[in-house]
Amino acid sequence: MSSSAHTTSVPAGVEHRVGDRRAGLDSLSPGTWDAVIDTCGYLPGEVAAMADCLHGRVGSYAFISSISVFADFSQPNGEDAAVGRIDDPETTVVDGRTYGPLKALCEEALQSRLGDRALVVRPGLIVGPHDPTGRFTWWPARLARAAPGERLLAPGAPEDAVQFIDARDLAAFILRLVEGGRFGLFNATSPQGLWTMGDVLRACAEVAGTQPSWDWAPSAWLLEQGVGPWMELPLWLPAEGEHAAFMRVETTRAEQAGLKLRPIADTAADTLAWWQALPPEARAFPQTGLAPEREAALLARLAAGVRL
């Protein structure tokens, strides 16, 4: 349910309802639905209230969770791996510390009401056109302003594993599960070992029409320089430490259920086209990516062999 007053064009015969799940669920009464796809549940009380409100009036309830639910990323996680916990399950603060455990509690709130008829999909990093975070978009955008042969900083090593899923592929998979009457838990991201950081950067360079010169900076060196994983250098997480297996989540169950992914180049091309069509003021990356002067300084230090 959206709290926005934005009006949406819908097909003939389709009723469009607008509401705010945190202000009451009156707009969901009366009515029956074939399925609910809950994409914006962050607090367990919200999911519990929605499930209670729709009890007996919906054929399938799909909750979109996250792989961030897992307690330990030092090793690959399958669907049945332990989930994270927080000391205060009643908190309404959603941040980097609470997001995953709260999603796990949301899952449990739904499962306690629907039992084995609950459908929970746990995406990894969701990318593609209209992604406001820049966690993938920064790379094709960075390549689009690179001159042929320009030296660019690449994080880690070309063979480092990456996992993500195009939002359109995720949507198609969720609909496939709902239409097929499937229930249970599904990790939904690209399969282990399918893509590497080198694959991503090559695809982004191809769609941007440039051939840069990549300077690969070891993860340990980047950490020494104070470079922030994930946001300052999108998609990069050190292959050691507490997030060593964040990009190696087990997805066999989703693959067997029909998960299909488009090539990286297709996602990169469509994302770049969307970003280039934005007004200039909307193309900035205030929270993700290296500033040009920061990248230049790091490249100079890397070339000079500077360590802290």
Phi and psi in degrees as a GROMACS rama.xvg file:
@    title "Ramachandran Plot"
@    xaxis  label "Phi"
@    yaxis  label "Psi"
@TYPE xy
-103.474  145.157  SER-2
-94.6944  2.14576  SER-3
-78.4205  150.061  SER-4
-88.2925  3.99725  ALA-5
-62.0853  132.824  HIS-6
-92.0923  141.532  THR-7
-121.699  135.932  THR-8
-74.2708  128.285  SER-9
-126.655  155.516  VAL-10
-62.0856  157.936  PRO-11
-58.4851  137.004  ALA-12
88.9429  -3.88077  GLY-13
-102.533  132.249  VAL-14
-96.055  130.068  GLU-15
-104.616  118.293  HIS-16
-114.164  142.33  ARG-17
-120.479  133.714  VAL-18
-155.646  -177.078  GLY-19
-135.565  111.703  ASP-20
-63.2712  -21.0427  ARG-21
-89.153  -7.13619  ARG-22
-112.958  6.86136  ALA-23
121.597  155.538  GLY-24
-113.504  26.8008  LEU-25
-59.3296  -31.8362  ASP-26
-69.7304  -10.4321  SER-27
-93.1558  3.62679  LEU-28
-120.904  133.063  SER-29
-85.7779  -173.269  PRO-30
139.792  156.159  GLY-31
-129.032  152.299  THR-32
-137.199  147.205  TRP-33
-67.2741  -38.3115  ASP-34
-156.984  152.158  ALA-35
-115.248  133.204  VAL-36
-118.612  103.058  ILE-37
-93.9565  102.431  ASP-38
-97.7731  -6.62769  THR-39
-133.864  39.4922  CYS-40
-94.9682  116.309  GLY-41
-116.936  -19.7226  TYR-42
-119.961  136.649  LEU-43
-59.745  -32.8119  PRO-44
-63.9656  -34.4138  GLY-45
-65.9504  -44.3773  GLU-46
-68.5316  -40.8187  VAL-47
-60.5206  -44.4488  ALA-48
-63.2504  -41.0053  ALA-49
-64.8745  -45.1204  MET-50
-63.4848  -40.1296  ALA-51
-66.2245  -42.8326  ASP-52
-60.7594  -38.412  CYS-53
-96.1868  6.06146  LEU-54
-56.2105  125.966  HIS-55
79.9924  0.843094  GLY-56
-122.241  9.30518  ARG-57
-139.885  139.16  VAL-58
-77.2576  -37.3562  GLY-59
-145.669  140.753  SER-60
-123.28  111.758  TYR-61
-104.92  120.924  ALA-62
-104.786  128.768  PHE-63
-93.894  107.68  ILE-64
-100.076  -135.129  SER-65
-166.134  150.592  SER-66
-68.2782  -10.5751  ILE-67
-66.5798  -6.54011  SER-68
-66.7765  -23.37  VAL-69
-69.9234  144.739  PHE-70
-78.2774  -28.9419  ALA-71
-139.549  118.856  ASP-72
-106.74  21.1125  PHE-73
-77.6669  -12.5043  SER-74
-145.503  157.099  GLN-75
-59.0959  143.584  PRO-76
-112.754  129.571  ASN-77
-93.6625  179.027  GLY-78
-59.6695  -28.5423  GLU-79
-94.1909  7.51419  ASP-80
-67.41  157.784  ALA-81
-63.3752  143.662  ALA-82
-102.788  161.282  VAL-83
-75.9349  157.3  GLY-84
-130.635  155.532  ARG-85
-127.242  155.965  ILE-86
-67.7813  -32.5429  ASP-87
-117.603  87.6747  ASP-88
-67.6674  -10.5017  PRO-89
-90.5702  -0.406006  GLU-90
-61.3399  148.098  THR-91
-110.605  9.41854  THR-92
-88.364  117.529  VAL-93
-107.98  109.797  VAL-94
-143.758  -169.496  ASP-95
-61.3611  -27.9321  GLY-96
-81.3743  -36.512  ARG-97
-98.9288  -19.0918  THR-98
-53.4515  -53.2966  TYR-99
-63.7513  -52.5982  GLY-100
-59.0179  -35.5009  PRO-101
-67.6566  -38.0611  LEU-102
-61.7811  -39.6475  LYS-103
-62.1724  -40.1279  ALA-104
-67.6793  -34.0915  LEU-105
-62.1151  -44.9211  CYS-106
-55.9596  -46.7554  GLU-107
-66.698  -34.6577  GLU-108
-62.114  -41.2925  ALA-109
-70.3683  -44.5967  LEU-110
-63.6004  -34.1446  GLN-111
-67.6331  -21.8759  SER-112
-97.9187  -33.7099  ARG-113
-108.164  -10.9783  LEU-114
60.8586  -133.354  GLY-115
-78.5331  7.20979  ASP-116
-101.107  10.4543  ARG-117
-84.7808  140.008  ALA-118
-115.563  120.628  LEU-119
-124.615  122.104  VAL-120
-112.16  127.941  VAL-121
-112.09  92.7676  ARG-122
-71.9437  154.358  PRO-123
-85.9892  -150.351  GLY-124
-60.5073  124.794  LEU-125
-97.3569  127.598  ILE-126
-130.5  176.364  VAL-127
121.128  -177.659  GLY-128
-55.8404  143.553  PRO-129
76.9833  9.07099  HIS-130
-76.3805  116.835  ASP-131
-82.6671  -7.53177  PRO-132
-82.3839  -25.6849  THR-133
77.1  5.34676  GLY-134
-71.6675  -15.9817  ARG-135
-118.877  -40.4602  PHE-136
-55.857  -32.716  THR-137
-57.0913  -34.9099  TRP-138
-68.9092  -54.1228  TRP-139
-61.6301  -33.5991  PRO-140
-66.1347  -40.5744  ALA-141
-64.058  -41.9203  ARG-142
-66.1148  -32.0817  LEU-143
-65.4954  -24.2373  ALA-144
-103.838  11.2905  ARG-145
-90.8292  135.073  ALA-146
-79.2422  151.969  ALA-147
-55.2026  130.159  PRO-148
81.6424  -4.59666  GLY-149
-62.8386  140.255  GLU-150
-77.105  127.422  ARG-151
-125.635  147.705  LEU-152
-83.6478  127.248  LEU-153
-117.658  135.487  ALA-154
-88.8459  139.169  PRO-155
75.1627  -126.132  GLY-156
-136.831  153.27  ALA-157
-57.8108  -29.6269  PRO-158
-87.3888  0.658184  GLU-159
-61.5998  134.526  ASP-160
-71.2174  142.246  ALA-161
-132.213  150.594  VAL-162
-136.705  135.72  GLN-163
-164.654  174.198  PHE-164
-144.559  133.871  ILE-165
-65.4812  134.533  ASP-166
-55.4819  -33.553  ALA-167
-70.8596  -34.9817  ARG-168
-71.064  -36.8464  ASP-169
-62.8809  -45.8908  LEU-170
-60.001  -43.8763  ALA-171
-63.0425  -38.9665  ALA-172
-67.152  -43.2958  PHE-173
-60.8361  -45.2253  ILE-174
-62.839  -38.1986  LEU-175
-60.7239  -43.3548  ARG-176
-64.3889  -46.6567  LEU-177
-62.9307  -48.6138  VAL-178
-65.8006  -27.5664  GLU-179
-87.49  1.82695  GLY-180
68.1455  31.7222  GLY-181
-88.8733  148.658  ARG-182
-134.462  172.288  PHE-183
108.414  -166.017  GLY-184
-104.629  137.726  LEU-185
-140.423  120.717  PHE-186
-77.2907  127.162  ASN-187
-124.234  95.1755  ALA-188
-158.516  179.976  THR-189
-66.8445  146.053  SER-190
-61.6304  152.962  PRO-191
-53.9729  132.491  GLN-192
78.4659  -1.72767  GLY-193
-69.3606  -44.736  LEU-194
-126.805  151.047  TRP-195
-123.188  169.965  THR-196
-61.7627  -37.598  MET-197
-61.086  -39.884  GLY-198
-60.2259  -42.9956  ASP-199
-63.6337  -48.5305  VAL-200
-67.4195  -37.0363  LEU-201
-64.4641  -42.0507  ARG-202
-65.1594  -41.2565  ALA-203
-66.4411  -39.1536  CYS-204
-65.357  -39.3149  ALA-205
-62.0346  -48.4916  GLU-206
-72.0574  -25.118  VAL-207
-82.636  -9.72996  ALA-208
71.9488  36.1713  GLY-209
-137.394  161.112  THR-210
-131.185  86.54  GLN-211
-78.1538  174.588  PRO-212
-106.338  115.95  SER-213
-87.5469  128.979  TRP-214
-105.313  104.414  ASP-215
-81.8977  121.822  TRP-216
-103.424  121.471  ALA-217
-56.4048  145.687  PRO-218
-56.5383  -42.3055  SER-219
-60.7556  -39.176  ALA-220
-66.8478  -43.0917  TRP-221
-60.6002  -40.7808  LEU-222
-64.7637  -39.178  LEU-223
-59.8096  -34.3059  GLU-224
-82.576  0.555357  GLN-225
79.0836  19.2021  GLY-226
-75.6889  132.111  VAL-227
-84.382  121.328  GLY-228
-62.818  153.736  PRO-229
79.1789  -48.4085  TRP-230
-104.784  -47.9135  MET-231
-70.4258  -37.3306  GLU-232
-121.88  91.7118  LEU-233
-55.2213  145.078  PRO-234
75.3559  -12.5884  LEU-235
-88.7055  124.907  TRP-236
-133.369  133.298  LEU-237
-55.8056  141.488  PRO-238
-78.2603  2.78207  ALA-239
-124.675  161.184  GLU-240
95.4967  -159.879  GLY-241
-67.8863  -20.4179  GLU-242
-111.965  24.4345  HIS-243
-57.7716  -33.5274  ALA-244
-111.669  16.7015  ALA-245
-61.7702  -29.828  PHE-246
-100.292  22.4389  MET-247
-136.322  44.6104  ARG-248
-74.1354  142.042  VAL-249
-76.3466  129.986  GLU-250
-128.999  15.6097  THR-251
-55.9178  -41.9641  THR-252
-60.6775  -43.0677  ARG-253
-67.391  -40.546  ALA-254
-60.4092  -42.8155  GLU-255
-68.2941  -23.678  GLN-256
-89.2808  2.58243  ALA-257
106.755  15.9467  GLY-258
-63.0851  126.575  LEU-259
-125.3  140.676  LYS-260
-125.1  139.628  LEU-261
-79.7348  160  ARG-262
-61.4204  152.131  PRO-263
-55.3471  -41.7063  ILE-264
-60.029  -34.9817  ALA-265
-66.0625  -45.5843  ASP-266
-62.4115  -44.7497  THR-267
-62.6907  -43.3812  ALA-268
-64.6104  -45.4691  ALA-269
-68.1626  -37.2311  ASP-270
-66.6783  -42.1301  THR-271
-64.1375  -43.1256  LEU-272
-61.8703  -41.4459  ALA-273
-63.3102  -46.3151  TRP-274
-63.6824  -41.7281  TRP-275
-67.5824  -22.9892  GLN-276
-83.691  -8.16592  ALA-277
-71.2349  153.498  LEU-278
-62.4756  150.224  PRO-279
-50.2494  -40.2818  PRO-280
-68.3435  -17.8306  GLU-281
-94.3903  -0.921993  ALA-282
-91.9843  -0.170829  ARG-283
-73.3243  160.985  ALA-284
-123.314  79.5714  PHE-285
-68.0372  -22.479  PRO-286
-118.814  -7.4237  GLN-287
-132.799  152.068  THR-288
87.9677  157.031  GLY-289
-80.7691  134.749  LEU-290
-65.9133  147.861  ALA-291
-52.6737  -43.3332  PRO-292
-68.3574  -32.4253  GLU-293
-68.8246  -43.3301  ARG-294
-63.1463  -42.8454  GLU-295
-61.7519  -41.6574  ALA-296
-65.8207  -40.2605  ALA-297
-66.2335  -41.3314  LEU-298
-60.8507  -40.5307  LEU-299
-65.3926  -41.6943  ALA-300
-67.4659  -38.785  ARG-301
-64.1079  -44.5782  LEU-302
-64.779  -32.4234  ALA-303
-85.4658  -3.94411  ALA-304
71.6045  26.9388  GLY-305
-75.5776  131.935  VAL-306
-127.521  156.189  ARG-307
